[in-house]
């Protein structure tokens, strides 16, 4: 197309227009023949399509059946995988809950055992270095230290209690001791203060009875056994049972079943039966595409020829417009040249007239320089004397009536009315 345009632009527009019109006429006569040849080809293709329609419909149905069975098997496999994951999740949660029960029981049991040991050895605990340090501090400071230490133990224990194994057990033990040990230290400090006489006893006794400490120790021991028993007899983690077929279905990647095998076999047979019909249909379809391609090529050539025709017509119109514009420009140039010549002639005439006037003015100025400026007319400024004509004067020069313009140096205006020689 680009090559055709370049050739069309290079050649004569009139010849190109004629050639484009000839090509358009030739293609216009070719298109009806191609359209007539397309009709039987299209009719044969439509007949082959009608013959192949039942076979193709059965083949599509068989293929859809295969796809539906595969989707069903795939969905069953996904459901089995979901069920297996759910049971595994339940098992994991049950196992975590069992481990937490064991850690809590052992941790609280250890804390109860520690508090029981403190109750049994209360005298030793009261005389310990930690209690002695609390005795040397003020009551408010001692309570602050005990509460702060207990709070720190609770925070650390809570942080590590979620960890499995021994660390988690220690965490729960620290949480329990964080609440019990501050009370024990405060009571031990008070008991030491009472023994030293620096504080009064709450129960009016310096020391608690041995039975009281032994009973408290027994209570903590019983709690130790209770918590330890809850950990020991927690039992195994329980969860739902998994059907034996679910793991097999979840891991079955073949997606095979008797129904799927039968559907694939039927689809294969229908495909074999439809192959001959489809070959004929494809051949008729190829013939139809070829006929359509020829018709479209002819239409494209017609469009190219018509496009060239329009372009050459436009070029010719542009050339005519350019020539007409050039002619108008030449006429305007000639008119402007004539107007310029007229203006030049007028300028020359005006210059000549101005030169003539200047010459007359120069002549008048020269004449004025040769006449006496005191009188009208032209009296010789170098004369010795003027007298009136017909008078009694002796000259040597005489003049008629003149107007006195300046000084009457010749005495011509005897009556002083500005007119000389007027009588």
URGINOR-V603336 format. One record per residue. N is the residue number from 0. PHI is phi as a letter, one per 40 degrees, with the letter a starting at -180 (none if undefined). PSI is psi in whole degrees, 0 to 359 (999 if undefined). BURIAL is 1 if it has 16 or more other C-alpha atoms within 10 Angstrom, else 0. Layout:
n | phi | psi | burial
N | PHI | PSI | BURIAL
N | PHI | PSI | BURIAL
This chain:
n | phi | psi | burial
0 | none | 316 | 0
1 | c | 321 | 0
2 | c | 320 | 0
3 | c | 318 | 0
4 | c | 319 | 0
5 | c | 319 | 0
6 | c | 318 | 0
7 | c | 324 | 1
8 | c | 331 | 0
9 | c | 331 | 0
10 | c | 177 | 0
11 | c | 132 | 0
12 | d | 320 | 1
13 | c | 317 | 0
14 | c | 320 | 0
15 | c | 322 | 1
16 | c | 318 | 1
17 | c | 316 | 0
18 | c | 320 | 1
19 | c | 321 | 1
20 | c | 322 | 1
21 | c | 317 | 0
22 | c | 318 | 1
23 | c | 320 | 1
24 | c | 319 | 0
25 | c | 315 | 0
26 | c | 324 | 1
27 | c | 323 | 0
28 | c | 336 | 0
29 | c | 328 | 0
30 | c | 315 | 1
31 | d | 322 | 0
32 | c | 318 | 0
33 | c | 321 | 1
34 | c | 321 | 0
35 | c | 322 | 0
36 | c | 334 | 0
37 | c | 327 | 1
38 | c | 310 | 0
39 | c | 325 | 0
40 | c | 317 | 1
41 | c | 323 | 1
42 | c | 319 | 0
43 | c | 322 | 1
44 | c | 318 | 1
45 | c | 323 | 1
46 | c | 317 | 0
47 | c | 324 | 1
48 | c | 322 | 1
49 | c | 321 | 0
50 | c | 325 | 0
51 | c | 348 | 1
52 | c | 313 | 0
53 | c | 316 | 0
54 | c | 317 | 1
55 | c | 324 | 1
56 | c | 316 | 0
57 | c | 322 | 1
58 | c | 319 | 1
59 | c | 322 | 0
60 | c | 317 | 0
61 | c | 318 | 1
62 | c | 321 | 1
63 | c | 322 | 0
64 | c | 317 | 1
65 | c | 315 | 1
66 | c | 321 | 0
67 | c | 318 | 0
68 | c | 317 | 1
69 | c | 319 | 1
70 | c | 320 | 0
71 | c | 315 | 0
72 | c | 321 | 1
73 | c | 320 | 1
74 | c | 321 | 0
75 | c | 321 | 1
76 | c | 320 | 1
77 | c | 318 | 0
78 | c | 319 | 0
79 | c | 319 | 1
80 | c | 321 | 1
81 | c | 318 | 0
82 | c | 317 | 1
83 | c | 317 | 1
84 | c | 323 | 0
85 | c | 316 | 0
86 | c | 320 | 1
87 | c | 322 | 1
88 | c | 318 | 0
89 | c | 319 | 1
90 | c | 317 | 1
91 | c | 316 | 0
92 | c | 317 | 0
93 | c | 320 | 1
94 | c | 320 | 1
95 | c | 318 | 0
96 | c | 321 | 0
97 | c | 316 | 1
98 | c | 322 | 1
99 | c | 320 | 1
100 | c | 317 | 1
101 | c | 315 | 1
102 | c | 319 | 1
103 | c | 315 | 1
104 | c | 314 | 1
105 | c | 318 | 1
106 | c | 312 | 1
107 | c | 327 | 1
108 | c | 318 | 1
109 | c | 317 | 1
110 | c | 317 | 1
111 | c | 323 | 1
112 | c | 319 | 1
113 | c | 316 | 1
114 | c | 325 | 1
115 | c | 319 | 1
116 | c | 322 | 1
117 | c | 319 | 1
118 | c | 320 | 1
119 | c | 322 | 1
120 | b | 47 | 0
121 | c | 321 | 1
122 | c | 314 | 0
123 | c | 317 | 0
124 | c | 321 | 1
125 | c | 331 | 1
126 | c | 10 | 0
127 | c | 164 | 0
128 | c | 324 | 0
129 | c | 316 | 0
130 | c | 321 | 1
131 | c | 321 | 0
132 | c | 320 | 0
133 | c | 327 | 1
134 | c | 325 | 1
135 | c | 350 | 0
136 | b | 163 | 0
137 | c | 161 | 0
138 | c | 316 | 0
139 | c | 317 | 0
140 | c | 320 | 0
141 | c | 316 | 1
142 | c | 321 | 1
143 | c | 318 | 0
144 | c | 317 | 1
145 | c | 314 | 1
146 | c | 318 | 1
147 | c | 317 | 0
148 | c | 320 | 1
149 | c | 318 | 1
150 | c | 321 | 1
151 | c | 319 | 0
152 | c | 321 | 1
153 | c | 316 | 1
154 | c | 313 | 1
155 | c | 317 | 1
156 | c | 318 | 1
157 | c | 326 | 1
158 | c | 323 | 0
159 | b | 0 | 1
160 | c | 333 | 1
161 | c | 349 | 0
162 | c | 144 | 0
163 | c | 168 | 0
164 | g | 208 | 0
165 | c | 325 | 0
166 | c | 318 | 1
167 | c | 321 | 1
168 | c | 315 | 1
169 | c | 323 | 1
170 | c | 311 | 1
171 | c | 324 | 1
172 | c | 320 | 1
173 | c | 323 | 1
174 | c | 314 | 1
175 | c | 318 | 1
176 | c | 333 | 1
177 | c | 333 | 1
178 | c | 326 | 1
179 | c | 318 | 1
180 | c | 318 | 1
181 | d | 320 | 1
182 | c | 318 | 1
183 | c | 318 | 1
184 | c | 320 | 1
185 | c | 318 | 1
186 | c | 321 | 0
187 | c | 319 | 1
188 | c | 317 | 1
189 | c | 320 | 1
190 | c | 318 | 1
191 | c | 322 | 1
192 | c | 320 | 1
193 | c | 317 | 1
194 | c | 325 | 0
195 | c | 357 | 0
196 | g | 14 | 0
197 | c | 355 | 0
198 | a | 154 | 0
199 | c | 145 | 0
200 | c | 143 | 0
201 | c | 323 | 0
202 | b | 18 | 0
203 | g | 27 | 0
204 | b | 140 | 0
205 | c | 327 | 1
206 | b | 149 | 0
207 | c | 151 | 0
208 | c | 152 | 0
209 | c | 329 | 0
210 | c | 326 | 0
211 | c | 313 | 0
212 | c | 322 | 1
213 | c | 321 | 1
214 | c | 318 | 0
215 | c | 319 | 1
216 | c | 321 | 1
217 | c | 321 | 1
218 | c | 314 | 1
219 | c | 325 | 1
220 | c | 319 | 1
221 | c | 319 | 1
222 | c | 321 | 1
223 | d | 314 | 1
224 | c | 321 | 1
225 | c | 312 | 1
226 | c | 318 | 1
227 | c | 322 | 1
228 | c | 321 | 0
229 | c | 328 | 1
230 | c | 320 | 1
231 | c | 319 | 0
232 | c | 24 | 0
233 | c | 334 | 0
234 | g | 176 | 0
235 | c | 154 | 0
236 | c | 134 | 0
237 | b | 146 | 0
238 | a | 176 | 0
239 | c | 154 | 0
240 | c | 150 | 0
241 | b | 128 | 0
242 | c | 139 | 0
243 | c | 334 | 0
244 | c | 339 | 0
245 | c | 312 | 1
246 | d | 324 | 1
247 | c | 315 | 0
248 | c | 323 | 1
249 | c | 330 | 1
250 | c | 3 | 0
251 | c | 104 | 0
252 | c | 350 | 0
253 | c | 336 | 0
254 | f | 50 | 1
255 | b | 141 | 0
256 | a | 161 | 0
257 | d | 319 | 0
258 | c | 321 | 0
259 | c | 319 | 1
260 | c | 318 | 0
261 | c | 319 | 0
262 | c | 319 | 1
263 | c | 322 | 1
264 | c | 316 | 0
265 | c | 318 | 1
266 | c | 321 | 1
267 | c | 318 | 0
268 | c | 316 | 0
269 | c | 324 | 1
270 | c | 321 | 1
271 | c | 319 | 0
272 | c | 324 | 0
273 | c | 350 | 1
274 | c | 316 | 0
275 | c | 315 | 0
276 | c | 319 | 1
277 | c | 327 | 1
278 | c | 315 | 0
279 | c | 317 | 1
280 | c | 317 | 1
281 | c | 323 | 0
282 | c | 316 | 0
283 | c | 324 | 1
284 | c | 321 | 1
285 | c | 319 | 0
286 | c | 319 | 1
287 | c | 318 | 1
288 | c | 321 | 0
289 | c | 316 | 0
290 | c | 318 | 1
291 | c | 323 | 1
292 | c | 320 | 0
293 | c | 316 | 1
294 | c | 318 | 1
295 | c | 324 | 0
296 | c | 318 | 0
297 | c | 318 | 1
298 | c | 324 | 1
299 | c | 319 | 0
300 | c | 321 | 1
301 | c | 317 | 1
302 | c | 320 | 0
303 | c | 316 | 1
304 | c | 316 | 1
305 | c | 323 | 1
306 | c | 316 | 0
307 | c | 320 | 1
308 | c | 316 | 1
309 | c | 318 | 0
310 | c | 317 | 1
311 | c | 322 | 1
312 | c | 316 | 1
313 | c | 319 | 0
314 | c | 317 | 1
315 | c | 317 | 1
316 | c | 321 | 0
317 | c | 320 | 0
318 | c | 314 | 0
319 | c | 317 | 0
320 | c | 320 | 0
321 | c | 318 | 0
322 | c | 317 | 0
323 | c | 321 | 0
324 | c | 320 | 0
325 | c | 319 | 0
326 | c | 316 | 0
327 | c | 321 | 0
328 | c | 319 | 0
329 | c | 318 | 0
330 | c | 318 | 0
331 | c | 321 | 0
332 | c | 318 | 0
333 | c | 318 | 0
334 | c | 317 | 0
335 | c | 322 | 0
336 | c | 318 | 0
337 | c | 317 | 0
338 | c | 322 | 0
339 | c | 320 | 0
340 | c | 318 | 0
341 | c | 316 | 0
342 | c | 323 | 0
343 | c | 319 | 0
344 | c | 318 | 0
345 | c | 320 | 0
346 | c | 319 | 0
347 | c | 318 | 0
348 | c | 318 | 0
349 | c | 321 | 0
350 | c | 319 | 0
351 | c | 317 | 0
352 | c | 320 | 0
353 | c | 323 | 0
354 | c | 321 | 0
355 | c | 316 | 0
356 | c | 320 | 0
357 | c | 323 | 0
358 | c | 317 | 0
359 | c | 318 | 0
360 | c | 320 | 0
361 | c | 319 | 0
362 | c | 316 | 0
363 | c | 320 | 0
364 | c | 320 | 0
365 | c | 320 | 0
366 | c | 322 | 0
367 | c | 325 | 0
368 | c | 336 | 0
369 | c | 357 | 0
370 | b | 157 | 1
371 | c | 124 | 1
372 | c | 352 | 1
373 | c | 349 | 1
374 | b | 152 | 1
375 | c | 169 | 1
376 | g | 209 | 1
377 | a | 89 | 1
378 | c | 144 | 1
379 | c | 120 | 1
380 | c | 346 | 0
381 | c | 1 | 0
382 | c | 150 | 0
383 | c | 319 | 0
384 | a | 147 | 1
385 | b | 143 | 1
386 | b | 160 | 1
387 | c | 142 | 1
388 | c | 138 | 0
389 | g | 4 | 0
390 | c | 193 | 0
391 | c | 5 | 0
392 | c | 161 | 0
393 | b | 15 | 0
394 | g | 208 | 0
395 | c | 350 | 0
396 | b | 151 | 0
397 | b | 152 | 1
398 | a | 160 | 1
399 | c | 202 | 0
400 | c | 130 | 1
401 | b | 159 | 1
402 | c | 133 | 1
403 | c | 114 | 1
404 | c | 339 | 0
405 | b | 242 | 0
406 | c | 129 | 0
407 | c | 76 | 1
408 | c | 346 | 0
409 | c | 356 | 0
410 | g | 36 | 1
411 | c | 334 | 1
412 | b | 89 | 1
413 | c | 326 | 0
414 | c | 0 | 0
415 | g | 25 | 0
416 | c | 14 | 0
417 | g | 2 | 1
418 | b | 124 | 1
419 | c | 149 | 1
420 | f | 39 | 1
421 | c | 7 | 0
422 | a | 999 | 0
